[in-house]
Amino acid sequence: MKRPNILLITTDQQRYDTICAMGYDFMETPNLDLLAAEGCCYPNAFSSNPVCMAARHQIITGLTARYHGFDDNYFESDPKMIPYDLPTLPQLLSDAGYDTIAIGKMHFQPCRRHNGFTKMELMEEIPRYLEDDEYTKYLKENGYGHLQSPHGVRHLLYMLPQRSLIPEEHHGSTWVAKRSIYHLQENAGKRPFFLWSSFIAPHPPFDVPEKWADLYKGKELPPLKESKTPISEIAEWKKYVADYPRESYLRRARELYYASVSFVDYNIGKIIQQLKDMGEYDNTLILFTSDHGEMLGDHGTFQKMLPYDGSVRIPWIMRYPDKLKAGSNDDRFVDINDILPTVLDVAGVSYPNPERLPGESIFAEDGRKDRTVEYVEHSHGKLRWISLITKNYKYNYYYGGGQEELFDLETDPDETTNLLYHDSDAETLVVKEKLKAQLTAFEAQYGLKGYVENGQFVEQEEFKRFKYHENNPPLFSKRQEGDYMSLEEEVKRAVAHESVVKLEELDIPYYTERGVLKREELLRDSGREKF
């Protein structure tokens, strides 16, 4: 019997409400819609740790940070890596005879550690060393090595409206599709494959190519969710990520975010077409999801790392004719911890210690996992929070200060009112204590060690708010610095056709005081017509 292939397609920072076929009619996602029509949608899908590095290590190990060590985003200077004796999804599949291929953003640490992949071509947001990144080398070979910001300008414009500095044919989303197709063609007729095609988009900056920029311009977008009670202190910090001077900036940024999703959808269609051309479409488990969501202005906040739906809920579609009915919906709770056991189940590969896994194969019959409840964790120390989600309620606990939130998801699905903000009635307190007890048990079993003692959360110190503003792009060589386009020029080009952006309104002093940008260079000759 022919062994099944596995195609895992992930985006970065894609919200749950961004696929037309899943009930969001304003979206233009024809290829994912077709996948949904031929497969199964999972409307209750979650990121069990909503931040890039933690989520991706969760995907390849099937375990929580308690075991793999990544509870937040870490960097090259941090002496952290997955323990060598910890089984990974690509290693288990490689050992079982699969050709295992990773294309795009992995966000592993160390970045070149293969974690069991037989082939790996990277496209990271900010690679520590450009020579370690296949996409930056590709750009250099194709005449775009002079750009410091190939994935959008982060300085000054991180979440602001902008256009890609790179044409569509060389854009990162195009590259992921091209390289995925190349490896599918190279593999044809050989071993069964596990291909992870990983897009950076729609992670900010929202730098779509010219042709896609106006796809949602003037279109009616979903209303933003607004809080009626104060949000958490950590969430308050997330209000400062965008620093939109006017409402029109946010509206335009949302348009470009959705356009970025549609552009990825277009490229996903190319990969799927290649599977069809090879005759492998029906013999391949296709799993599409994202590592986490994006708040995108809900509750006045942005980015991820929060326990609210915009951050923790993700899109999830699977197609596998052997086990899934076309056009079906499964409202059970699923999360990224389920990816490893689901893929291994389809491939017929066993995991050494299945009882240690928090997740389970979605195809398991009479499974042990309770799919009516979800445990989510994030970070450590004073920044750590944990969340318990059921069909009816969401309870959040923040270690920095011991703040609590309780939302009634039946009557308040937009999470606008924290039932614990005012004096709560007896019934509400009973619900809270029940959920808190459940969450404490999850945290003791799967959370970081030392955060539960004698059945109680160990409160951590308060945290200080700070602004997230910049990431310095690396250069191939200091000797070549003069060959690079200046950051000032990149900023001007990126916003040249975004009339809503007025550079003089932005937080220029922050960058000029640090020597990142020169105000006079930024504002000189910045007329739109020259571009």
N, C-alpha and C positions, 0 to 999 in steps of 0.2 A: 504493500500500500504506500502511495506517495506521501511523504511527510509534509505537513503544512508549513507554509512560510508565515512570518509575522512582520507586519509593517506598523511601526509605532510612529505616529505623526504628532508632534507637539508644537504648540505655539508658546510664546512667553507673555504672560500678563493678560491673557484674554478672559474677559468676564463671561459668566454663564449665559447672559442675555444677548448674545451676538450672532446667533444662527437663525435664519428665517424658519427653517424646518422645525425648530424647537419652540416655535410660537412667537417669534419676534419679527413681525412682518416687514418692518422698516429696513431690515438687513438684506443685502444682496450677496448671498453665498450659494450660488447654484450648484457647485460641486459637492459641498458638504450636505446640501439638501438632497442631492441624489444618493449620497452615501447613507443618509438617514432613511430615505425611501426604500433602500435595499437592505437596511440593517435595523439597528435598535438604538433609540435615544435614551439617555439616562439623565432625567431632569434634576435629580438629587445627587449630583456629583460634587465632591469637595477636594480641596487641597488640604492635606492633613498638617502641613506647615507652610503657610503662604508667603514664601520668599524663595528666590531662584535657587540658590545653592543647596539649601536644606531639602527642598522639594525634589531636586534632581538626584541627590544622594538617596533619598527615600525611594525613588523610582527604581534605581538599579540594585538596591539592597533589599527592598521590601520591608525595611525596618525603620524604627524611629531613631531620633538623634541619640537616644540613650545608648544605642549600639554603634551607629556610624559616626557620631560625634559632631555633626553639622546641624545646629539648631537655628542658625542665622547665616548671613553672608559673611564669609571670611576671605582673607586675601593671602597672597603668596608669602607674606612675611609671617603669617601665623603657622606654627609648626603643627599642622593638622592634616590628617589623611585617613581614609578608611583603613581599618586594621587589615593587614595582609591576609589573615585567615578568615575574613568575613566573606561568605559566598556572594557573588554578584550575578545579576541576571545574564549579562553577556558571557561571563565566564562559564556558568552552568550550561548555557546553550552551545558555546564553543566546544566544551568538553563532550557534548552530546552530538557533535558533528555538524553543527550549524555554522554557516558563514555569517559572522556578526560584524555589522558595519554601522558606524556612527557618523552622521553628517550634520554640521551646523553647530549650534550653541549647546555645549555640554555643561559648562561651569563646574568642571571637576577641579579638585585640588589634590596634588599638583596638576596643572592644567593638561600636561601631556600624559598623565597616567591613563593607560588604556582601560583599566578595570575589566579586562577580559575581552574587549573588542579586538577582532583580528585586523580591522581597518578603521581608521579614524581620521576624518578631515574636519578641522575646526573652523568655526566662524564665531569668535567670541566678541562681546561688546567692546571690552577694553583689554585686549591681550597684554599680558605683562611684557612679553617680547614679541614683536611683530613677526620675527622669523619662525615662531612656533605656530603661526596662524595661517592656514592654507588660503583663506579668503583674502587676507591682506597681501599675500604673495601673488595671488591671482590678480588683484587690482594693480599691483605694481607692474606686472607683466602686460597688462592691458591699458596702460597709460593713465592710471589713477593713483599712482603711488605718492603723488604730491599732496594728497588730502590727509589732514590730521583727524577728520571726523567722518569716516566712511559710513557710520551708522546714524548720522544725524548729529547736529551740533549740540553738545551737552552744556557747555559754558553759556550762561545767560539765557539760552533757549531751551533748556532741558524738556519742559513740558509745554512749550509755547509753539504756536503754529509755524511750520517751516516746510520746505520741500527738500527732497533728496538732492544731494550734490552729485549723485551718480545716476546715469541714465538707466532706464528700466532693464535693458539687456544685461547690465552688470550689477544690478541691485542685489543685496544680500538674499532677499527672498527668491529671486530668480536663480541665484547661484545654488542655493540648497536644492531646488528642484532639479537643476541641471546635473549636479553631482550625484543626486539620488538616482536619477535616470541612468547615468553612466554606470553606476555600480550594479543596477538591476540588469542592464544589458551585458555587463561583464560576467555576471553570475549565471546568466541564462543557461539552463540545462545542466548545471553542476549541482552543488549542494543546496539543501533548503537554506533559506536565509532569514536572519533577523536584522531588519534595517530600521534604524531610528533616524528619522528625518526631523530635525529640530530647528524651527524658525525662531529668530530673535523677535520679529514683529508679533503682535503690536506693542511690544515694550517701547516706552519712550526712549528717545525722541520719536515723534510720529512723522517720520520723513518719507512720505510716499512719493513715487515718481510722478512726473507732471500729469500724465494721462489719467491718473487715478485721483488726483487731488480734489476735484470738484464733484465726486460721485455722490456725496451726501450734502452738498451745498444747498441750503434753502429747504432741505427735506425736514419734515416733522420728526423730531427726535423724542425719545421717552423723557418724561419730566424727571428732574433730579429728585432724589429722596432727601427730605429735610427733617432734621431732628427737632422734636418738641421739648426734649429735656437735654441737659448738657451731655456731651459725649465724653468718652474717657480722655484722660490727660495725654495718653500716647496718641490718640486720634487727633487731639488738638494740634500736636506737633506736625501731623501730616497735612494740616492746612497751609503750612509754609512752603511746601515742596514746589507749588506752582507759582505763587506770587502773581496772579493775573491782575494787571492794573485795572482792567474793565471786564464787564460781563461778556463782551463780544469775543474776547480772547478765549474764554472757556468754551463758548459755543463753537468756535472754529477748531479748537483743539479736539473737541469731541467728534466733529465731522472727520477730521484727519485720522483719528483713532479708528473709527469704523471703516474708513477707506483702507487703512492698513490691513484690517481683517479681511476685507474683500480681495485685496491684492494677494494675500496669502492663499485664500480660497482658490484663486485663479491658478496659482502655482501648484497647489495640491491636486488640482484637476489634471495637470500634466503628469504627475507621478502616477496617479491612478490609471491614466490612459496607457502608460507604459506597461503596467501590470496586465491590462487587457490585451495589449498587443503581443505580450509574451505568452498569453494563455494561462496566466497564473492568478488571475483575479479571483476566481471562485475557490482557489486552494490557498488563499491568504487571509489570515486574521488581520483586519485593518482596525486599529484602535486610534481614534483621534481624541485628544484632550489638550489641556494646558497645565502648566506648572502651578499657576495661581491666577487670581483675577486682578482687577484694577478698579479702584474706587471711582475714578473719573468724575469727581465733583460731588458724589453722593455724600450727604452730611457735611458738605464743605471740605471734604478730604480728598487726597490723591494717593496714588501708589498702592502698595499692598501692605503686608505685615499687620493687618487689623482683623478682628474677628467678625466683622460685618460681611454681609452677603457679597458685596462687590469685590471683596478681597478673597474670601474663602470658597465661594462657589464657582465652578468651572464647567465649560461645555464638555460633553462626553458622548461620542457616537462609536458604535462598533458594528462591523459587518463581518459575518462569518456564516455563510449559508448552511453549513453543516449543523450549526447549533442555534442560530438566531433567525427568527421569523422576520421577513421583510416588512418594513413600515411599522414595527412594534415600538412600544414604550415600556420601560421598566422603571417604576418609581421607587425601587429600593435604594437605600443609601449606598453609594460606592465612593471610593477615594483612591488616591494615588498609591496607597499601600496595597491595593488589589491588583495593580498592574503585573508585578512579578509573579504572584501565584496563578493569575489568569493565563499569562503567556506560557508559563511552565506546564500548566494543565493541558493547553492546546498542543504543545510540543511533545507531550508525553515524557517530561523530564521531572524527576523528583527533587524536592528540597531537603537538605540534610536534617533540619530541625523545624519542621512545619509548625509545631506548637509554639514556637517563639515568634512567629509572624503575626502582626496585628491584622493583616489583611487576609483575604481568602479568594480563591478563584470565583469569579462571578458565575461560572458554570457549575459550581459545586452543588450537589443535591443534598438536602438536609444538612446544610453547613452549620458550623459552630458559631460563625460571626453573626451578631445581632445587627441586622440591616435596617433598624428603625432608630438608631442612635449614632451620633458621630462625635468623636473626640478630636479636637484640633489643638495644636500647641504652637508656640512660637518663642524663640530666643531664650535668654537665660538671665539670671540675676534680676536686677531691678526693671529690666525691659521685658521680662517674661510674662506672657499671659496664656491662659488655657480656656477652652470653650467646650461646652457640651450642647449638642444640637439634637432636638427630637422633632417629630412632625409638628408639634404644637408650641415648643418653647426653645429659647436659646439662653443659656446662662454663661456669662463670661466672668472670669476672675483674673485680676491684675496683681501680680506679686509686688510691684512697686507701689506701695501704699495700701494694698488690700482692697482696692475698689472693685465693686460688683455691678453687673448689669443683668437684667432679666427682661426678655422680650417675649410677648405673647404673639407667636407667629401666625396664629389663626386669625386674630382680630387686627394684628399690626404687622403684616408681612414685610413692610418697609423698615422695620426696626426704628420707629420714630420716638417711642416712649419707653424709657427705662422704668419699669415698675418698682424698682428699688430706690429711685431718686427721692421720692417723698415717703412719708410714713406709710408702710404697706399694711394691708389688712391681713388677718390671720390666714386666710386661704392662700394668698400670694406667698406668705412666708413658709407655709407648708410645702408649696411647689418648689420654692427656692432651696429649702433644706434637702428635699428629695434629690433634686438635680445636683446639688453640691456634693452630696454623698456619692452619687454615681461618678461625678467628675473626679472626686478624690481617689476613688478606686482605680479609674483609668490612669490618673497621674502616677499613682503608686506603682502600677504595673508597667506602663509604657513611657512615662515621662522621665525627665532628668532625675538622677539620684540625688537625694538630700532635700527635695522640695516638699516632701510630705513626711511629717513626724507625728507619731501617735494619732494618726487619722486626721491631722490638721495641716493646712498649708503653712509653710514657713515664710512669713512675710519678708520681703527684701527691702532694701533702701529705696528712697525716692530717686527719680532720675531727673536730669537737667535737659530741658529742651535745647535743640540746636538746629540750625538750618542745614539742609542738604543742598549743596549747590554745584559741586564740581568734581570731575574726575579728569585728571590730566592725561591726554592721549600720549602714548609712547611714540617714539620716532625710531626709524631703522638705525640711524646713526647720528650722533651730534654733529659730525662733520657734514652731514647732508641737511642740516637744519635750514639753511638758506634756500634749499630746493623745495621746501614745503610751502603751501599756501598759508598765509597768516590766519590766525583765528579770527581776526577782525574781518578779513575778506570773506572767510567762510560764513560768518554770521550774516554779513550783508547779502551774500548770494543766496543763502538759505531762506531769507525772508523777502527777497526781491519781489516775488509775486504774491506775497501774503500782505495785502494792503491793511489788514486789521492791526498789524504789528507796527508800532512806532518805537524805534529803538530808544529814543530819548525818554520814554516812559518806563524803561526797564531798570533793573537794579545794577546799573553800570558801576556805581561807586564800589560795590562789593568786590568787583573784579579788578578795577583799576588800582585800588589800594593794595591789592595782592600781586600786582604786576602781571596778571593773567592777560588782561586786555588793555589797550591804549584808547582812552576816550576819544582823543582827537582823530585817531585812525578809524575808529568805529563810526563816528558821525560825519566824517569828511566824505564828500562826494557820494553820499548814500542814496542818491536819487534812483528811483525805481527804473527809469528809462534806460539806464546804462546796461541793464541786464536783460 
